[in-house]
Amino acid sequence: MKFIIVAALISVLVALASAGVFMLRKSSDDNPARDKRMARALAVRVGLSIALFVFILVAWKVGWISPSGIPTGR
């Protein structure tokens, strides 16, 4: 379970980094394909983030994971 969550977080970061590379890459002309690739990478990042959030909620509801944070008030 932890592997799936970590892999999803890494893929979100990779999508964000690729969008940054597409944004910062300089070209001699105004290339609209660069903007499309950047927008697609950002859309993939948003989709992966939403899918990860839903997966964590479903896994918690099914009982695959449980919260085990630090107890407060001690």
PyMOL Python script that loads the backbone (N, CA, C, O; Angstrom):
from pymol import cmd

cmd.read_pdbstr("""\
ATOM      1  N   MET A   1       0.821  -1.186   0.000  1.00  0.00           N
ATOM      2  CA  MET A   1       0.000   0.000   0.000  1.00  0.00           C
ATOM      3  C   MET A   1       0.874   1.262   0.000  1.00  0.00           C
ATOM      4  O   MET A   1       0.616   2.214  -0.736  1.00  0.00           O
ATOM      5  N   LYS A   2       1.906   1.241   0.840  1.00  0.00           N
ATOM      6  CA  LYS A   2       2.793   2.404   0.894  1.00  0.00           C
ATOM      7  C   LYS A   2       3.501   2.613  -0.437  1.00  0.00           C
ATOM      8  O   LYS A   2       3.728   3.746  -0.862  1.00  0.00           O
ATOM      9  N   PHE A   3       3.849   1.501  -1.091  1.00  0.00           N
ATOM     10  CA  PHE A   3       4.542   1.598  -2.376  1.00  0.00           C
ATOM     11  C   PHE A   3       3.674   2.299  -3.414  1.00  0.00           C
ATOM     12  O   PHE A   3       4.172   3.113  -4.192  1.00  0.00           O
ATOM     13  N   ILE A   4       2.385   1.990  -3.432  1.00  0.00           N
ATOM     14  CA  ILE A   4       1.476   2.605  -4.403  1.00  0.00           C
ATOM     15  C   ILE A   4       1.372   4.108  -4.162  1.00  0.00           C
ATOM     16  O   ILE A   4       1.391   4.897  -5.107  1.00  0.00           O
ATOM     17  N   ILE A   5       1.262   4.495  -2.905  1.00  0.00           N
ATOM     18  CA  ILE A   5       1.127   5.913  -2.576  1.00  0.00           C
ATOM     19  C   ILE A   5       2.414   6.662  -2.899  1.00  0.00           C
ATOM     20  O   ILE A   5       2.369   7.757  -3.460  1.00  0.00           O
ATOM     21  N   VAL A   6       3.549   6.089  -2.553  1.00  0.00           N
ATOM     22  CA  VAL A   6       4.832   6.738  -2.842  1.00  0.00           C
ATOM     23  C   VAL A   6       5.049   6.837  -4.350  1.00  0.00           C
ATOM     24  O   VAL A   6       5.516   7.865  -4.841  1.00  0.00           O
ATOM     25  N   ALA A   7       4.716   5.783  -5.086  1.00  0.00           N
ATOM     26  CA  ALA A   7       4.870   5.813  -6.542  1.00  0.00           C
ATOM     27  C   ALA A   7       3.971   6.882  -7.168  1.00  0.00           C
ATOM     28  O   ALA A   7       4.380   7.564  -8.108  1.00  0.00           O
ATOM     29  N   ALA A   8       2.761   7.029  -6.655  1.00  0.00           N
ATOM     30  CA  ALA A   8       1.859   8.059  -7.174  1.00  0.00           C
ATOM     31  C   ALA A   8       2.394   9.454  -6.867  1.00  0.00           C
ATOM     32  O   ALA A   8       2.320  10.341  -7.717  1.00  0.00           O
ATOM     33  N   LEU A   9       2.927   9.661  -5.673  1.00  0.00           N
ATOM     34  CA  LEU A   9       3.496  10.967  -5.335  1.00  0.00           C
ATOM     35  C   LEU A   9       4.711  11.288  -6.203  1.00  0.00           C
ATOM     36  O   LEU A   9       4.890  12.430  -6.626  1.00  0.00           O
ATOM     37  N   ILE A  10       5.535  10.293  -6.465  1.00  0.00           N
ATOM     38  CA  ILE A  10       6.696  10.513  -7.333  1.00  0.00           C
ATOM     39  C   ILE A  10       6.247  10.838  -8.756  1.00  0.00           C
ATOM     40  O   ILE A  10       6.838  11.699  -9.407  1.00  0.00           O
ATOM     41  N   SER A  11       5.210  10.160  -9.242  1.00  0.00           N
ATOM     42  CA  SER A  11       4.724  10.455 -10.595  1.00  0.00           C
ATOM     43  C   SER A  11       4.118  11.850 -10.675  1.00  0.00           C
ATOM     44  O   SER A  11       4.223  12.505 -11.713  1.00  0.00           O
ATOM     45  N   VAL A  12       3.491  12.316  -9.608  1.00  0.00           N
ATOM     46  CA  VAL A  12       2.977  13.693  -9.579  1.00  0.00           C
ATOM     47  C   VAL A  12       4.143  14.675  -9.673  1.00  0.00           C
ATOM     48  O   VAL A  12       4.067  15.659 -10.409  1.00  0.00           O
ATOM     49  N   LEU A  13       5.211  14.414  -8.938  1.00  0.00           N
ATOM     50  CA  LEU A  13       6.373  15.302  -8.991  1.00  0.00           C
ATOM     51  C   LEU A  13       7.054  15.278 -10.358  1.00  0.00           C
ATOM     52  O   LEU A  13       7.532  16.309 -10.833  1.00  0.00           O
ATOM     53  N   VAL A  14       7.098  14.113 -10.986  1.00  0.00           N
ATOM     54  CA  VAL A  14       7.693  14.010 -12.328  1.00  0.00           C
ATOM     55  C   VAL A  14       6.863  14.806 -13.335  1.00  0.00           C
ATOM     56  O   VAL A  14       7.418  15.495 -14.191  1.00  0.00           O
ATOM     57  N   ALA A  15       5.550  14.716 -13.236  1.00  0.00           N
ATOM     58  CA  ALA A  15       4.686  15.482 -14.142  1.00  0.00           C
ATOM     59  C   ALA A  15       4.867  16.978 -13.926  1.00  0.00           C
ATOM     60  O   ALA A  15       4.878  17.749 -14.885  1.00  0.00           O
ATOM     61  N   LEU A  16       5.009  17.390 -12.671  1.00  0.00           N
ATOM     62  CA  LEU A  16       5.227  18.807 -12.377  1.00  0.00           C
ATOM     63  C   LEU A  16       6.576  19.265 -12.917  1.00  0.00           C
ATOM     64  O   LEU A  16       6.683  20.359 -13.472  1.00  0.00           O
ATOM     65  N   ALA A  17       7.602  18.442 -12.760  1.00  0.00           N
ATOM     66  CA  ALA A  17       8.929  18.802 -13.265  1.00  0.00           C
ATOM     67  C   ALA A  17       8.937  18.874 -14.792  1.00  0.00           C
ATOM     68  O   ALA A  17       9.564  19.761 -15.370  1.00  0.00           O
ATOM     69  N   SER A  18       8.245  17.949 -15.438  1.00  0.00           N
ATOM     70  CA  SER A  18       8.219  18.000 -16.904  1.00  0.00           C
ATOM     71  C   SER A  18       7.480  19.240 -17.398  1.00  0.00           C
ATOM     72  O   SER A  18       7.865  19.823 -18.412  1.00  0.00           O
ATOM     73  N   ALA A  19       6.431  19.648 -16.701  1.00  0.00           N
ATOM     74  CA  ALA A  19       5.744  20.888 -17.081  1.00  0.00           C
ATOM     75  C   ALA A  19       6.670  22.085 -16.907  1.00  0.00           C
ATOM     76  O   ALA A  19       6.664  23.004 -17.726  1.00  0.00           O
ATOM     77  N   GLY A  20       7.465  22.074 -15.842  1.00  0.00           N
ATOM     78  CA  GLY A  20       8.430  23.157 -15.638  1.00  0.00           C
ATOM     79  C   GLY A  20       9.485  23.192 -16.719  1.00  0.00           C
ATOM     80  O   GLY A  20       9.887  24.267 -17.163  1.00  0.00           O
ATOM     81  N   VAL A  21       9.941  22.025 -17.149  1.00  0.00           N
ATOM     82  CA  VAL A  21      10.933  21.967 -18.228  1.00  0.00           C
ATOM     83  C   VAL A  21      10.333  22.502 -19.523  1.00  0.00           C
ATOM     84  O   VAL A  21      10.981  23.274 -20.230  1.00  0.00           O
ATOM     85  N   PHE A  22       9.105  22.103 -19.841  1.00  0.00           N
ATOM     86  CA  PHE A  22       8.466  22.597 -21.059  1.00  0.00           C
ATOM     87  C   PHE A  22       8.261  24.105 -20.995  1.00  0.00           C
ATOM     88  O   PHE A  22       8.357  24.789 -22.014  1.00  0.00           O
ATOM     89  N   MET A  23       7.977  24.629 -19.794  1.00  0.00           N
ATOM     90  CA  MET A  23       7.747  26.064 -19.657  1.00  0.00           C
ATOM     91  C   MET A  23       9.055  26.841 -19.822  1.00  0.00           C
ATOM     92  O   MET A  23       9.073  27.898 -20.453  1.00  0.00           O
ATOM     93  N   LEU A  24      10.136  26.326 -19.263  1.00  0.00           N
ATOM     94  CA  LEU A  24      11.387  27.073 -19.255  1.00  0.00           C
ATOM     95  C   LEU A  24      12.251  26.858 -20.480  1.00  0.00           C
ATOM     96  O   LEU A  24      13.185  27.623 -20.721  1.00  0.00           O
ATOM     97  N   ARG A  25      11.954  25.829 -21.256  1.00  0.00           N
ATOM     98  CA  ARG A  25      12.759  25.558 -22.448  1.00  0.00           C
ATOM     99  C   ARG A  25      12.572  26.692 -23.452  1.00  0.00           C
ATOM    100  O   ARG A  25      11.449  27.052 -23.808  1.00  0.00           O
ATOM    101  N   LYS A  26      13.675  27.234 -23.888  1.00  0.00           N
ATOM    102  CA  LYS A  26      13.612  28.349 -24.828  1.00  0.00           C
ATOM    103  C   LYS A  26      13.591  27.819 -26.253  1.00  0.00           C
ATOM    104  O   LYS A  26      14.243  26.829 -26.583  1.00  0.00           O
ATOM    105  N   SER A  27      12.826  28.505 -27.081  1.00  0.00           N
ATOM    106  CA  SER A  27      12.814  28.158 -28.496  1.00  0.00           C
ATOM    107  C   SER A  27      12.945  29.444 -29.305  1.00  0.00           C
ATOM    108  O   SER A  27      12.607  30.529 -28.833  1.00  0.00           O
ATOM    109  N   SER A  28      13.430  29.304 -30.507  1.00  0.00           N
ATOM    110  CA  SER A  28      13.671  30.484 -31.335  1.00  0.00           C
ATOM    111  C   SER A  28      12.363  31.120 -31.803  1.00  0.00           C
ATOM    112  O   SER A  28      12.284  32.338 -31.966  1.00  0.00           O
ATOM    113  N   ASP A  29      11.344  30.298 -32.015  1.00  0.00           N
ATOM    114  CA  ASP A  29      10.056  30.839 -32.429  1.00  0.00           C
ATOM    115  C   ASP A  29       9.015  30.542 -31.354  1.00  0.00           C
ATOM    116  O   ASP A  29       9.265  29.778 -30.422  1.00  0.00           O
ATOM    117  N   ASP A  30       7.875  31.144 -31.496  1.00  0.00           N
ATOM    118  CA  ASP A  30       6.791  30.910 -30.539  1.00  0.00           C
ATOM    119  C   ASP A  30       6.114  29.603 -30.913  1.00  0.00           C
ATOM    120  O   ASP A  30       5.258  29.567 -31.796  1.00  0.00           O
ATOM    121  N   ASN A  31       6.502  28.531 -30.236  1.00  0.00           N
ATOM    122  CA  ASN A  31       6.051  27.190 -30.584  1.00  0.00           C
ATOM    123  C   ASN A  31       4.794  26.837 -29.785  1.00  0.00           C
ATOM    124  O   ASN A  31       4.867  26.690 -28.565  1.00  0.00           O
ATOM    125  N   PRO A  32       3.640  26.700 -30.451  1.00  0.00           N
ATOM    126  CA  PRO A  32       2.426  26.352 -29.714  1.00  0.00           C
ATOM    127  C   PRO A  32       2.447  24.906 -29.208  1.00  0.00           C
ATOM    128  O   PRO A  32       1.711  24.575 -28.278  1.00  0.00           O
ATOM    129  N   ALA A  33       3.267  24.050 -29.793  1.00  0.00           N
ATOM    130  CA  ALA A  33       3.353  22.661 -29.320  1.00  0.00           C
ATOM    131  C   ALA A  33       3.940  22.610 -27.918  1.00  0.00           C
ATOM    132  O   ALA A  33       3.586  21.732 -27.131  1.00  0.00           O
ATOM    133  N   ARG A  34       4.826  23.534 -27.598  1.00  0.00           N
ATOM    134  CA  ARG A  34       5.418  23.592 -26.263  1.00  0.00           C
ATOM    135  C   ARG A  34       4.343  23.897 -25.234  1.00  0.00           C
ATOM    136  O   ARG A  34       4.324  23.301 -24.157  1.00  0.00           O
ATOM    137  N   ASP A  35       3.447  24.824 -25.560  1.00  0.00           N
ATOM    138  CA  ASP A  35       2.362  25.168 -24.644  1.00  0.00           C
ATOM    139  C   ASP A  35       1.407  23.999 -24.454  1.00  0.00           C
ATOM    140  O   ASP A  35       0.904  23.778 -23.352  1.00  0.00           O
ATOM    141  N   LYS A  36       1.154  23.251 -25.522  1.00  0.00           N
ATOM    142  CA  LYS A  36       0.269  22.091 -25.415  1.00  0.00           C
ATOM    143  C   LYS A  36       0.885  21.003 -24.543  1.00  0.00           C
ATOM    144  O   LYS A  36       0.190  20.369 -23.750  1.00  0.00           O
ATOM    145  N   ARG A  37       2.202  20.785 -24.693  1.00  0.00           N
ATOM    146  CA  ARG A  37       2.870  19.775 -23.866  1.00  0.00           C
ATOM    147  C   ARG A  37       2.871  20.182 -22.404  1.00  0.00           C
ATOM    148  O   ARG A  37       2.686  19.344 -21.523  1.00  0.00           O
ATOM    149  N   MET A  38       3.082  21.478 -22.141  1.00  0.00           N
ATOM    150  CA  MET A  38       3.071  21.965 -20.765  1.00  0.00           C
ATOM    151  C   MET A  38       1.676  21.816 -20.163  1.00  0.00           C
ATOM    152  O   MET A  38       1.538  21.378 -19.021  1.00  0.00           O
ATOM    153  N   ALA A  39       0.655  22.172 -20.914  1.00  0.00           N
ATOM    154  CA  ALA A  39      -0.718  22.053 -20.419  1.00  0.00           C
ATOM    155  C   ALA A  39      -1.089  20.587 -20.192  1.00  0.00           C
ATOM    156  O   ALA A  39      -1.777  20.265 -19.224  1.00  0.00           O
ATOM    157  N   ARG A  40      -0.640  19.707 -21.074  1.00  0.00           N
ATOM    158  CA  ARG A  40      -0.923  18.276 -20.908  1.00  0.00           C
ATOM    159  C   ARG A  40      -0.228  17.734 -19.663  1.00  0.00           C
ATOM    160  O   ARG A  40      -0.813  16.942 -18.924  1.00  0.00           O
ATOM    161  N   ALA A  41       1.018  18.155 -19.425  1.00  0.00           N
ATOM    162  CA  ALA A  41       1.745  17.693 -18.235  1.00  0.00           C
ATOM    163  C   ALA A  41       1.065  18.189 -16.959  1.00  0.00           C
ATOM    164  O   ALA A  41       0.981  17.452 -15.977  1.00  0.00           O
ATOM    165  N   LEU A  42       0.584  19.420 -16.967  1.00  0.00           N
ATOM    166  CA  LEU A  42      -0.124  19.936 -15.794  1.00  0.00           C
ATOM    167  C   LEU A  42      -1.464  19.227 -15.606  1.00  0.00           C
ATOM    168  O   LEU A  42      -1.879  18.982 -14.473  1.00  0.00           O
ATOM    169  N   ALA A  43      -2.139  18.898 -16.700  1.00  0.00           N
ATOM    170  CA  ALA A  43      -3.400  18.162 -16.595  1.00  0.00           C
ATOM    171  C   ALA A  43      -3.168  16.756 -16.045  1.00  0.00           C
ATOM    172  O   ALA A  43      -3.972  16.249 -15.264  1.00  0.00           O
ATOM    173  N   VAL A  44      -2.069  16.133 -16.457  1.00  0.00           N
ATOM    174  CA  VAL A  44      -1.730  14.806 -15.920  1.00  0.00           C
ATOM    175  C   VAL A  44      -1.451  14.905 -14.433  1.00  0.00           C
ATOM    176  O   VAL A  44      -1.861  14.034 -13.667  1.00  0.00           O
ATOM    177  N   ARG A  45      -0.759  15.957 -14.015  1.00  0.00           N
ATOM    178  CA  ARG A  45      -0.455  16.150 -12.593  1.00  0.00           C
ATOM    179  C   ARG A  45      -1.728  16.313 -11.779  1.00  0.00           C
ATOM    180  O   ARG A  45      -1.859  15.719 -10.709  1.00  0.00           O
ATOM    181  N   VAL A  46      -2.651  17.098 -12.264  1.00  0.00           N
ATOM    182  CA  VAL A  46      -3.911  17.302 -11.547  1.00  0.00           C
ATOM    183  C   VAL A  46      -4.707  15.998 -11.500  1.00  0.00           C
ATOM    184  O   VAL A  46      -5.276  15.654 -10.464  1.00  0.00           O
ATOM    185  N   GLY A  47      -4.747  15.279 -12.610  1.00  0.00           N
ATOM    186  CA  GLY A  47      -5.462  14.008 -12.634  1.00  0.00           C
ATOM    187  C   GLY A  47      -4.867  12.995 -11.680  1.00  0.00           C
ATOM    188  O   GLY A  47      -5.600  12.298 -10.978  1.00  0.00           O
ATOM    189  N   LEU A  48      -3.538  12.904 -11.644  1.00  0.00           N
ATOM    190  CA  LEU A  48      -2.883  11.983 -10.717  1.00  0.00           C
ATOM    191  C   LEU A  48      -3.126  12.374  -9.267  1.00  0.00           C
ATOM    192  O   LEU A  48      -3.320  11.508  -8.414  1.00  0.00           O
ATOM    193  N   SER A  49      -3.116  13.670  -8.983  1.00  0.00           N
ATOM    194  CA  SER A  49      -3.361  14.127  -7.615  1.00  0.00           C
ATOM    195  C   SER A  49      -4.776  13.786  -7.162  1.00  0.00           C
ATOM    196  O   SER A  49      -4.978  13.332  -6.036  1.00  0.00           O
ATOM    197  N   ILE A  50      -5.743  14.001  -8.028  1.00  0.00           N
ATOM    198  CA  ILE A  50      -7.127  13.678  -7.688  1.00  0.00           C
ATOM    199  C   ILE A  50      -7.293  12.174  -7.519  1.00  0.00           C
ATOM    200  O   ILE A  50      -7.958  11.723  -6.585  1.00  0.00           O
ATOM    201  N   ALA A  51      -6.695  11.396  -8.415  1.00  0.00           N
ATOM    202  CA  ALA A  51      -6.785   9.934  -8.315  1.00  0.00           C
ATOM    203  C   ALA A  51      -6.138   9.430  -7.029  1.00  0.00           C
ATOM    204  O   ALA A  51      -6.666   8.520  -6.390  1.00  0.00           O
ATOM    205  N   LEU A  52      -5.004  10.008  -6.641  1.00  0.00           N
ATOM    206  CA  LEU A  52      -4.353   9.605  -5.402  1.00  0.00           C
ATOM    207  C   LEU A  52      -5.220   9.944  -4.195  1.00  0.00           C
ATOM    208  O   LEU A  52      -5.335   9.138  -3.272  1.00  0.00           O
ATOM    209  N   PHE A  53      -5.825  11.115  -4.191  1.00  0.00           N
ATOM    210  CA  PHE A  53      -6.701  11.517  -3.092  1.00  0.00           C
ATOM    211  C   PHE A  53      -7.887  10.562  -2.967  1.00  0.00           C
ATOM    212  O   PHE A  53      -8.223  10.123  -1.868  1.00  0.00           O
ATOM    213  N   VAL A  54      -8.510  10.246  -4.084  1.00  0.00           N
ATOM    214  CA  VAL A  54      -9.648   9.320  -4.070  1.00  0.00           C
ATOM    215  C   VAL A  54      -9.199   7.931  -3.627  1.00  0.00           C
ATOM    216  O   VAL A  54      -9.905   7.263  -2.872  1.00  0.00           O
ATOM    217  N   PHE A  55      -8.027   7.490  -4.094  1.00  0.00           N
ATOM    218  CA  PHE A  55      -7.511   6.176  -3.706  1.00  0.00           C
ATOM    219  C   PHE A  55      -7.279   6.106  -2.199  1.00  0.00           C
ATOM    220  O   PHE A  55      -7.609   5.102  -1.567  1.00  0.00           O
ATOM    221  N   ILE A  56      -6.715   7.161  -1.620  1.00  0.00           N
ATOM    222  CA  ILE A  56      -6.478   7.174  -0.176  1.00  0.00           C
ATOM    223  C   ILE A  56      -7.795   7.155   0.585  1.00  0.00           C
ATOM    224  O   ILE A  56      -7.909   6.460   1.595  1.00  0.00           O
ATOM    225  N   LEU A  57      -8.785   7.899   0.125  1.00  0.00           N
ATOM    226  CA  LEU A  57     -10.092   7.883   0.790  1.00  0.00           C
ATOM    227  C   LEU A  57     -10.750   6.509   0.710  1.00  0.00           C
ATOM    228  O   LEU A  57     -11.305   6.031   1.698  1.00  0.00           O
ATOM    229  N   VAL A  58     -10.692   5.874  -0.452  1.00  0.00           N
ATOM    230  CA  VAL A  58     -11.288   4.538  -0.615  1.00  0.00           C
ATOM    231  C   VAL A  58     -10.538   3.511   0.232  1.00  0.00           C
ATOM    232  O   VAL A  58     -11.154   2.661   0.876  1.00  0.00           O
ATOM    233  N   ALA A  59      -9.206   3.595   0.229  1.00  0.00           N
ATOM    234  CA  ALA A  59      -8.415   2.654   1.021  1.00  0.00           C
ATOM    235  C   ALA A  59      -8.709   2.811   2.510  1.00  0.00           C
ATOM    236  O   ALA A  59      -8.731   1.818   3.237  1.00  0.00           O
ATOM    237  N   TRP A  60      -8.931   4.017   2.969  1.00  0.00           N
ATOM    238  CA  TRP A  60      -9.282   4.249   4.377  1.00  0.00           C
ATOM    239  C   TRP A  60     -10.670   3.698   4.679  1.00  0.00           C
ATOM    240  O   TRP A  60     -10.886   3.079   5.722  1.00  0.00           O
ATOM    241  N   LYS A  61     -11.603   3.923   3.770  1.00  0.00           N
ATOM    242  CA  LYS A  61     -12.970   3.456   3.978  1.00  0.00           C
ATOM    243  C   LYS A  61     -13.051   1.930   3.975  1.00  0.00           C
ATOM    244  O   LYS A  61     -13.799   1.351   4.762  1.00  0.00           O
ATOM    245  N   VAL A  62     -12.287   1.273   3.098  1.00  0.00           N
ATOM    246  CA  VAL A  62     -12.295  -0.184   3.001  1.00  0.00           C
ATOM    247  C   VAL A  62     -11.541  -0.813   4.178  1.00  0.00           C
ATOM    248  O   VAL A  62     -11.807  -1.959   4.541  1.00  0.00           O
ATOM    249  N   GLY A  63     -10.608  -0.072   4.772  1.00  0.00           N
ATOM    250  CA  GLY A  63      -9.858  -0.582   5.904  1.00  0.00           C
ATOM    251  C   GLY A  63      -8.445  -1.015   5.569  1.00  0.00           C
ATOM    252  O   GLY A  63      -7.772  -1.625   6.399  1.00  0.00           O
ATOM    253  N   TRP A  64      -7.987  -0.710   4.366  1.00  0.00           N
ATOM    254  CA  TRP A  64      -6.630  -1.073   3.970  1.00  0.00           C
ATOM    255  C   TRP A  64      -5.598  -0.245   4.719  1.00  0.00           C
ATOM    256  O   TRP A  64      -4.504  -0.728   5.013  1.00  0.00           O
ATOM    257  N   ILE A  65      -5.942   1.007   5.030  1.00  0.00           N
ATOM    258  CA  ILE A  65      -5.056   1.876   5.792  1.00  0.00           C
ATOM    259  C   ILE A  65      -5.839   2.460   6.951  1.00  0.00           C
ATOM    260  O   ILE A  65      -7.067   2.531   6.908  1.00  0.00           O
ATOM    261  N   SER A  66      -5.130   2.876   7.985  1.00  0.00           N
ATOM    262  CA  SER A  66      -5.785   3.520   9.116  1.00  0.00           C
ATOM    263  C   SER A  66      -4.892   4.647   9.608  1.00  0.00           C
ATOM    264  O   SER A  66      -3.666   4.542   9.548  1.00  0.00           O
ATOM    265  N   PRO A  67      -5.494   5.713  10.089  1.00  0.00           N
ATOM    266  CA  PRO A  67      -4.685   6.833  10.579  1.00  0.00           C
ATOM    267  C   PRO A  67      -3.957   6.434  11.856  1.00  0.00           C
ATOM    268  O   PRO A  67      -4.531   5.782  12.728  1.00  0.00           O
ATOM    269  N   SER A  68      -2.726   6.819  11.957  1.00  0.00           N
ATOM    270  CA  SER A  68      -1.935   6.498  13.148  1.00  0.00           C
ATOM    271  C   SER A  68      -1.033   7.674  13.495  1.00  0.00           C
ATOM    272  O   SER A  68       0.172   7.512  13.688  1.00  0.00           O
ATOM    273  N   GLY A  69      -1.619   8.836  13.572  1.00  0.00           N
ATOM    274  CA  GLY A  69      -0.847  10.042  13.843  1.00  0.00           C
ATOM    275  C   GLY A  69      -0.473  10.160  15.306  1.00  0.00           C
ATOM    276  O   GLY A  69      -0.795   9.293  16.118  1.00  0.00           O
ATOM    277  N   ILE A  70       0.201  11.230  15.624  1.00  0.00           N
ATOM    278  CA  ILE A  70       0.618  11.503  16.997  1.00  0.00           C
ATOM    279  C   ILE A  70      -0.595  11.974  17.775  1.00  0.00           C
ATOM    280  O   ILE A  70      -1.276  12.902  17.339  1.00  0.00           O
ATOM    281  N   PRO A  71      -0.887  11.356  18.925  1.00  0.00           N
ATOM    282  CA  PRO A  71      -2.035  11.812  19.706  1.00  0.00           C
ATOM    283  C   PRO A  71      -1.803  13.207  20.267  1.00  0.00           C
ATOM    284  O   PRO A  71      -0.707  13.524  20.730  1.00  0.00           O
ATOM    285  N   THR A  72      -2.825  14.027  20.225  1.00  0.00           N
ATOM    286  CA  THR A  72      -2.699  15.393  20.707  1.00  0.00           C
ATOM    287  C   THR A  72      -3.215  15.473  22.142  1.00  0.00           C
ATOM    288  O   THR A  72      -3.988  14.621  22.581  1.00  0.00           O
ATOM    289  N   GLY A  73      -2.790  16.482  22.851  1.00  0.00           N
ATOM    290  CA  GLY A  73      -3.268  16.710  24.203  1.00  0.00           C
ATOM    291  C   GLY A  73      -2.519  15.951  25.271  1.00  0.00           C
ATOM    292  O   GLY A  73      -3.005  15.845  26.397  1.00  0.00           O
ATOM    293  N   ARG A  74      -1.381  15.432  24.965  1.00  0.00           N
ATOM    294  CA  ARG A  74      -0.604  14.714  25.998  1.00  0.00           C
ATOM    295  C   ARG A  74       0.602  15.500  26.403  1.00  0.00           C
ATOM    296  O   ARG A  74       1.370  15.056  27.256  1.00  0.00           O
TER     297      ARG A  74
END
""", "prot")
cmd.dss("prot")
cmd.show_as("cartoon", "prot")
cmd.util.cbc("prot")
cmd.orient("prot")
